[in-house]
């Protein structure tokens, strides 16, 4: 449809008069999508079981406070004091079943009354949600990746300690170990730890619990795992083999001098492509009970030139190699094993998204339990966002060699800008709540598709 110039242009000479009135206006109309998802998952009733052992207050229950934290994160806020900016939003209040939001001091007191048992129950519920999606998809292969992530605090919170922190050296932090599912990009579980521990600290029991829990719920399924060199040890290998996991673990060259000698003495390398080449052997440290399959890989790279920079015309490029070693019990070709192992880099993207969009790195309180509960709220917000999209998208028919996610996801920040932070008016029409938004056809089509799928049981 074409418009004339007079129909498009308009004259504006003065600023509008600003008024602040009590109207049923919301700037978070997209929360109705998550409200439908909460009802479909029966989330509130399931959360009630997580806090039933605690002393319940008659006004603000623990389950409502936890759900409000999830909503706070979905809206993109970080500091708890930012709740004051949407405390009168009718969509938020309706979703939580409140008429008034509590003060920040109320959150502080109530979070302090939670305990480790409640944290464990919320973690169990999160696992149920993630594994429920895997059961529905009937996957024959599930890939679990394990890695730690630094959560820096500029305050003295319980359990924080000074450890390895590349970005902020010398600052106190937590160092949780996270288990992610490669096929869905969701976080299956979290091991909350202080910041001065090694990656492998407590990892054995955590890995076993994640693998055994997944195998028990999914039945006949092949479980795979990818780990970096911090987890390289015979105990880890024996654990993974005892629970029948197909694994690929990076091997640290700096701790194994004789492995470096093997690489230097090697003359013949098998070509994978113009950049990658490899050789393999049956190998293990001398203290191990038996050897395993080891792949030594080198990547052709251009070495950096020292001295003053010149144009490439006058500066011939010097080619060198970067070496990696991968220990595995997979029996596939070396090319497929390496593609599988290199695919674990997608986990860093999940960490970055959860930290940036779900405030995983924010430490709001001074107590261990309160900070751990906020961490679970961030994880649940991320997993529910992925669940909402998986219900409306069509997965790829087959998995890739690198085990990329089966769905093409949008980040929470993108959904927040496109759908969640939509202006609307919430009215009551003969006892029926009506949410009215602007008539944008693009928004309406996307919105109705997500809402229809979110309501499906």
C-alpha positions as CSV (number, residue, x, y, z in Angstrom):
1,X,0.0,0.0,0.0
2,X,1.3,3.4,-1.0
3,X,0.7,6.7,0.9
4,X,0.9,10.2,-0.3
5,X,3.3,12.7,1.3
6,X,0.5,14.4,3.2
7,X,-0.6,11.1,4.6
8,X,2.9,10.3,5.9
9,X,4.4,13.5,7.2
10,X,3.0,15.4,10.2
11,X,4.1,18.7,11.9
12,X,5.3,18.7,15.5
13,X,6.0,22.1,17.2
14,X,5.9,21.5,20.9
15,X,6.6,18.8,23.5
16,X,3.7,16.8,24.8
17,X,2.5,17.4,28.4
18,X,3.6,14.6,30.7
19,X,1.2,13.1,33.2
20,X,1.5,10.2,35.5
21,X,-1.8,8.5,36.3
22,X,-2.9,5.3,37.8
23,X,-3.9,3.3,34.7
24,X,-3.7,-0.5,34.0
25,X,-0.8,0.0,31.6
26,X,2.1,-2.5,31.4
27,X,5.4,-2.4,29.7
28,X,5.8,-6.2,30.1
29,X,2.9,-7.6,28.1
30,X,5.1,-10.5,26.8
31,X,5.2,-12.0,30.3
32,X,1.9,-13.6,29.4
33,X,3.9,-16.1,27.3
34,X,5.8,-17.2,30.5
35,X,2.6,-17.2,32.5
36,X,1.1,-19.7,30.0
37,X,4.3,-21.8,30.2
38,X,4.3,-21.7,34.1
39,X,0.7,-23.1,34.0
40,X,1.5,-25.7,31.4
41,X,4.5,-27.0,33.5
42,X,2.5,-26.6,36.7
43,X,5.5,-24.8,37.9
44,X,4.1,-23.1,41.0
45,X,2.6,-26.3,42.5
46,X,5.9,-28.1,41.8
47,X,7.8,-25.3,43.5
48,X,5.6,-25.6,46.6
49,X,7.1,-29.0,47.3
50,X,10.6,-27.5,47.3
51,X,9.7,-25.1,50.2
52,X,7.1,-27.1,52.1
53,X,9.5,-28.0,54.9
54,X,10.2,-24.3,55.7
55,X,8.1,-22.2,58.1
56,X,5.6,-20.4,55.8
57,X,4.7,-16.8,56.2
58,X,1.0,-15.9,55.4
59,X,1.7,-13.0,53.1
60,X,4.8,-13.6,50.9
61,X,5.4,-17.3,50.5
62,X,8.9,-18.7,49.5
63,X,7.5,-20.0,46.2
64,X,6.2,-16.6,45.2
65,X,9.5,-14.9,46.1
66,X,11.5,-17.4,44.0
67,X,9.1,-16.9,41.1
68,X,9.4,-13.1,41.4
69,X,13.2,-13.5,41.2
70,X,12.7,-15.5,37.9
71,X,10.4,-12.7,36.6
72,X,12.9,-10.1,37.7
73,X,15.6,-11.8,35.7
74,X,13.4,-12.3,32.6
75,X,12.6,-8.6,32.6
76,X,16.4,-7.9,32.4
77,X,17.0,-6.3,35.8
78,X,20.0,-7.0,37.9
79,X,20.0,-5.2,41.3
80,X,17.0,-6.1,43.5
81,X,16.4,-2.4,44.2
82,X,15.3,-2.1,40.5
83,X,12.1,-3.8,41.4
84,X,10.9,-0.3,42.5
85,X,10.7,0.6,38.7
86,X,8.0,-2.0,38.0
87,X,6.3,-2.4,41.3
88,X,3.0,-1.2,39.9
89,X,3.1,-3.1,36.7
90,X,-0.2,-5.0,36.5
91,X,1.1,-7.8,34.4
92,X,3.9,-8.6,36.9
93,X,1.5,-8.4,39.8
94,X,-1.1,-10.6,38.1
95,X,1.5,-13.2,37.1
96,X,2.7,-13.5,40.8
97,X,-0.8,-13.3,42.3
98,X,0.1,-10.2,44.3
99,X,-1.4,-6.7,44.7
100,X,1.9,-5.2,46.0
101,X,5.5,-6.2,45.5
102,X,7.5,-6.7,48.7
103,X,10.4,-4.4,49.7
104,X,14.0,-5.3,49.2
105,X,14.4,-5.8,52.9
106,X,11.7,-8.4,52.8
107,X,13.6,-10.3,50.1
108,X,16.7,-10.2,52.2
109,X,15.0,-11.6,55.3
110,X,13.1,-14.3,53.4
111,X,16.1,-15.5,51.4
112,X,18.0,-15.8,54.6
113,X,15.4,-18.2,56.0
114,X,15.9,-20.7,53.1
115,X,18.3,-23.6,53.6
116,X,20.4,-26.1,51.7
117,X,17.5,-28.6,51.5
118,X,15.4,-26.0,49.6
119,X,18.3,-25.4,47.2
120,X,18.6,-29.1,46.6
121,X,14.8,-29.4,45.9
122,X,14.9,-26.5,43.4
123,X,17.9,-28.1,41.7
124,X,16.0,-31.4,41.4
125,X,13.0,-29.5,39.9
126,X,15.3,-27.9,37.4
127,X,16.7,-31.3,36.4
128,X,13.1,-32.6,36.0
129,X,12.2,-29.7,33.6
130,X,15.4,-30.3,31.4
131,X,15.1,-34.1,31.4
132,X,11.4,-33.8,30.6
133,X,12.2,-32.1,27.4
134,X,14.7,-34.7,26.5
135,X,12.2,-37.5,27.2
136,X,9.6,-35.8,24.9
137,X,12.2,-35.5,22.1
138,X,13.1,-39.3,22.5
139,X,16.8,-38.7,21.8
140,X,19.0,-41.7,21.4
141,X,22.1,-39.7,22.3
142,X,22.6,-37.0,25.0
143,X,25.8,-35.0,25.3
144,X,26.7,-33.6,28.8
145,X,29.5,-30.9,29.0
146,X,31.1,-30.0,32.3
147,X,33.0,-26.8,33.0
148,X,33.4,-24.1,35.6
149,X,32.7,-20.4,35.4
150,X,34.0,-17.6,37.7
151,X,31.3,-15.4,39.4
152,X,33.1,-12.3,40.8
153,X,31.9,-10.4,43.8
154,X,33.0,-7.0,44.9
155,X,31.7,-7.6,48.4
156,X,32.6,-10.1,51.1
157,X,29.9,-12.8,50.7
158,X,29.8,-16.1,52.5
159,X,31.8,-18.7,50.7
160,X,33.6,-16.4,48.3
161,X,37.4,-16.7,48.1
162,X,40.3,-15.3,46.1
163,X,41.2,-17.8,43.4
164,X,42.0,-17.9,39.7
165,X,40.3,-14.9,38.1
166,X,41.7,-13.9,34.7
167,X,39.4,-10.8,34.3
168,X,39.7,-9.4,37.9
169,X,42.8,-10.7,39.6
170,X,42.7,-10.7,43.4
171,X,38.9,-10.3,43.8
172,X,36.7,-12.7,45.7
173,X,34.5,-15.1,43.7
174,X,32.4,-18.2,43.5
175,X,33.5,-20.9,41.0
176,X,30.4,-23.2,40.3
177,X,30.7,-26.2,38.1
178,X,28.0,-26.4,35.5
179,X,26.6,-29.3,33.5
180,X,25.0,-28.3,30.2
181,X,23.1,-30.4,27.6
182,X,24.5,-29.8,24.2
183,X,21.3,-30.7,22.3
184,X,19.1,-28.2,24.0
185,X,21.6,-25.6,25.3
186,X,20.1,-25.9,28.8
187,X,21.8,-26.2,32.2
188,X,21.1,-29.5,33.8
189,X,22.7,-28.9,37.2
190,X,25.1,-26.7,39.1
191,X,27.7,-27.5,41.8
192,X,28.1,-24.3,43.8
193,X,31.7,-23.9,45.0
194,X,34.0,-21.3,46.5
195,X,36.3,-19.4,44.2
196,X,39.6,-20.9,45.4
197,X,39.0,-24.5,44.3
198,X,40.4,-26.4,41.3
199,X,38.0,-27.3,38.4
200,X,38.0,-31.0,39.5
201,X,37.2,-30.2,43.1
202,X,34.0,-32.3,43.9
203,X,33.6,-33.0,40.2
204,X,33.6,-36.8,40.5
205,X,30.4,-37.1,42.5
206,X,28.8,-34.3,40.5
207,X,29.5,-35.9,37.2
208,X,28.3,-39.3,38.4
209,X,25.1,-37.9,39.7
210,X,24.4,-36.0,36.4
211,X,25.1,-39.0,34.2
212,X,23.3,-41.6,36.4
213,X,20.3,-39.3,36.7
214,X,20.1,-38.8,33.0
215,X,20.5,-42.5,32.2
216,X,17.8,-43.5,34.7
217,X,15.2,-41.0,33.4
218,X,15.9,-41.5,29.7
219,X,16.3,-45.3,29.7
220,X,18.1,-46.7,26.6
221,X,20.2,-43.6,25.7
222,X,23.9,-43.1,24.9
223,X,25.4,-40.5,27.2
224,X,28.5,-38.6,26.0
225,X,30.7,-36.1,27.8
226,X,33.4,-33.6,26.9
227,X,35.8,-32.2,29.4
228,X,38.9,-29.9,29.3
229,X,42.3,-30.7,30.6
230,X,41.5,-29.7,34.2
231,X,39.5,-32.9,34.6
232,X,42.2,-35.2,33.2
233,X,43.0,-37.9,35.7
234,X,42.7,-41.7,35.8
235,X,39.9,-41.4,38.5
236,X,37.8,-39.4,36.1
237,X,38.4,-41.8,33.2
238,X,37.6,-44.8,35.4
239,X,34.4,-43.1,36.6
240,X,33.2,-42.3,33.1
241,X,34.0,-45.8,31.9
242,X,32.2,-47.4,34.9
243,X,28.9,-45.5,34.0
244,X,29.4,-46.3,30.3
245,X,29.9,-42.8,29.1
246,X,31.5,-42.1,25.7
247,X,34.0,-39.3,26.6
248,X,36.6,-37.0,25.1
249,X,39.1,-35.3,27.5
250,X,41.8,-32.8,26.7
251,X,45.2,-33.9,27.8
252,X,47.5,-31.3,29.4
253,X,51.0,-31.2,27.7
254,X,52.6,-29.1,30.5
255,X,52.2,-32.0,33.0
256,X,53.4,-34.7,30.7
257,X,56.9,-34.2,29.4
258,X,57.3,-37.6,27.7
259,X,54.1,-36.8,25.7
260,X,55.8,-33.7,24.3
261,X,58.8,-35.9,23.4
262,X,56.5,-38.2,21.4
263,X,55.2,-35.3,19.4
264,X,58.6,-33.9,18.7
265,X,59.8,-37.3,17.4
266,X,56.8,-37.9,15.2
267,X,57.6,-37.7,11.5
268,X,54.4,-38.9,9.8
269,X,51.1,-37.1,10.3
270,X,47.8,-38.1,8.8
271,X,46.1,-35.3,6.9
272,X,42.5,-34.2,7.8
273,X,42.4,-31.1,5.6
274,X,44.6,-28.1,4.7
275,X,44.8,-27.0,8.3
276,X,44.5,-30.1,10.5
277,X,46.5,-33.3,10.8
278,X,46.9,-35.9,13.4
279,X,48.3,-39.3,14.6
280,X,46.9,-41.6,17.2
281,X,48.3,-44.3,19.5
282,X,47.4,-46.3,22.6
283,X,48.8,-44.4,25.5
284,X,48.5,-43.6,29.2
285,X,50.8,-42.2,31.9
286,X,53.1,-44.7,33.4
287,X,51.1,-44.8,36.7
288,X,47.9,-45.8,35.0
289,X,46.6,-49.3,35.0
290,X,46.1,-49.5,31.2
291,X,46.5,-47.3,28.1
292,X,43.6,-45.6,26.2
293,X,43.1,-44.2,22.7
294,X,45.0,-40.9,22.3
295,X,44.7,-38.5,19.4
296,X,47.5,-35.9,18.9
297,X,46.3,-33.1,16.7
298,X,48.1,-30.1,15.2
299,X,46.6,-27.0,13.6
300,X,48.5,-25.0,11.0
301,X,48.6,-21.3,12.1
302,X,50.4,-18.2,11.1
303,X,52.9,-17.1,13.6
304,X,52.9,-13.4,14.8
305,X,55.7,-11.3,13.5
306,X,57.9,-9.5,16.0
307,X,59.3,-6.0,15.4
308,X,57.8,-3.2,13.4
309,X,54.7,-4.0,11.3
310,X,55.0,-3.9,7.6
311,X,52.7,-4.7,4.7
312,X,52.3,-8.4,3.8
313,X,54.0,-7.7,0.5
314,X,57.3,-7.1,2.4
315,X,56.7,-9.5,5.3
316,X,56.6,-13.2,4.3
317,X,54.2,-15.2,6.5
318,X,55.8,-17.9,8.8
319,X,53.6,-20.9,9.4
320,X,53.7,-22.8,12.7
321,X,51.6,-25.4,14.5
322,X,49.5,-25.5,17.6
323,X,49.1,-29.0,19.2
324,X,46.3,-30.5,21.3
325,X,45.8,-34.0,22.6
326,X,42.5,-35.8,23.2
327,X,41.9,-38.9,25.2
328,X,38.8,-40.8,24.2
329,X,37.0,-44.2,24.2
330,X,35.0,-43.5,21.1
331,X,35.6,-45.8,18.2
332,X,34.7,-43.4,15.4
333,X,37.1,-41.9,12.9
334,X,39.6,-39.3,14.2
335,X,37.8,-36.6,12.2
336,X,34.5,-37.3,13.9
337,X,36.1,-37.5,17.3
338,X,37.8,-34.2,16.9
339,X,34.6,-32.5,15.6
340,X,32.8,-33.9,18.6
341,X,35.4,-32.6,21.1
342,X,35.8,-29.2,19.5
343,X,32.0,-28.8,19.7
344,X,32.3,-28.3,23.4
345,X,33.1,-24.6,22.7
346,X,29.4,-24.0,22.3
347,X,29.2,-24.3,26.1
348,X,31.1,-21.0,26.5
349,X,28.3,-19.4,24.4
350,X,25.7,-20.7,26.9
351,X,27.8,-19.4,29.8
352,X,28.1,-16.0,28.2
353,X,24.4,-15.8,27.4
354,X,23.3,-16.8,31.0
355,X,25.8,-14.3,32.5
356,X,24.8,-11.4,30.3
357,X,21.0,-12.0,29.9
358,X,20.1,-13.9,33.1
359,X,22.5,-12.2,35.6
360,X,24.2,-15.4,36.5
361,X,27.3,-13.4,37.6
362,X,25.4,-11.2,40.0
363,X,25.8,-11.9,43.8
364,X,23.0,-10.1,45.6
365,X,23.4,-11.1,49.2
366,X,26.0,-11.9,51.9
367,X,24.9,-15.5,52.7
368,X,25.7,-18.7,50.9
369,X,22.2,-20.0,50.6
370,X,20.7,-16.7,49.3
371,X,23.3,-16.4,46.6
372,X,22.9,-20.1,45.6
373,X,19.1,-19.6,45.4
374,X,19.5,-16.6,43.1
375,X,21.9,-18.6,40.9
376,X,19.2,-21.3,40.5
377,X,16.7,-18.5,39.7
378,X,19.0,-17.4,36.8
379,X,19.4,-21.0,35.6
380,X,15.6,-21.6,35.7
381,X,15.0,-18.4,33.8
382,X,17.4,-19.5,31.1
383,X,16.0,-23.0,30.8
384,X,12.4,-21.8,30.7
385,X,13.3,-19.4,27.8
386,X,14.8,-22.3,25.9
387,X,11.8,-24.5,26.7
388,X,9.4,-21.8,25.4
389,X,11.3,-21.6,22.1
390,X,11.6,-25.4,21.7
391,X,7.8,-25.7,21.9
392,X,7.4,-23.5,18.9
393,X,10.4,-24.4,16.7
394,X,11.1,-27.5,14.6
395,X,14.3,-29.3,15.5
396,X,16.8,-30.5,13.0
397,X,16.2,-34.1,11.9
398,X,19.7,-35.3,12.9
399,X,22.5,-34.2,15.2
400,X,25.8,-32.8,13.9
401,X,29.3,-34.1,14.5
402,X,30.0,-31.3,16.9
403,X,26.7,-31.8,18.7
404,X,25.3,-28.4,18.0
405,X,21.9,-27.5,19.5
406,X,19.0,-29.1,17.6
407,X,17.1,-25.8,17.6
408,X,18.2,-22.3,16.4
409,X,17.6,-20.2,19.5
410,X,17.2,-16.5,20.0
411,X,18.8,-15.0,23.0
412,X,16.7,-13.9,25.9
413,X,17.8,-10.3,25.3
414,X,16.4,-10.6,21.7
415,X,13.1,-12.0,23.0
416,X,13.0,-9.3,25.6
417,X,13.4,-6.5,23.0
418,X,10.9,-8.1,20.5
419,X,8.2,-9.6,22.7
420,X,8.5,-9.4,26.5
421,X,8.8,-5.6,26.8
422,X,5.7,-4.8,24.9
423,X,3.4,-2.0,26.0
424,X,-0.2,-3.1,26.7
425,X,-3.3,-2.4,28.7
426,X,-4.8,-4.9,31.1
427,X,-8.5,-4.6,31.6
428,X,-11.4,-6.6,33.0
429,X,-14.2,-7.3,30.5
430,X,-17.2,-8.9,32.3
431,X,-14.9,-10.9,34.6
432,X,-12.5,-11.8,31.8
433,X,-9.0,-10.3,31.9
434,X,-8.1,-8.8,28.5
435,X,-4.5,-7.8,27.5
436,X,-4.6,-5.3,24.6
437,X,-1.5,-4.5,22.6
438,X,-0.8,-2.5,19.4
439,X,-1.9,-4.0,16.1
440,X,1.5,-4.9,14.7
441,X,1.0,-7.9,12.4
442,X,4.6,-9.2,12.8
443,X,4.4,-9.1,16.6
444,X,0.9,-10.6,16.6
445,X,1.9,-13.6,14.4
446,X,5.0,-14.4,16.5
447,X,3.2,-13.8,19.8
448,X,0.2,-16.0,19.0
449,X,2.4,-18.8,17.8
450,X,4.5,-18.8,21.0
451,X,1.4,-18.4,23.2
452,X,-0.4,-21.3,21.5
453,X,2.5,-23.6,21.9
454,X,3.3,-22.5,25.5
455,X,-0.2,-23.4,26.6
456,X,0.1,-26.9,25.2
457,X,0.5,-29.5,27.9
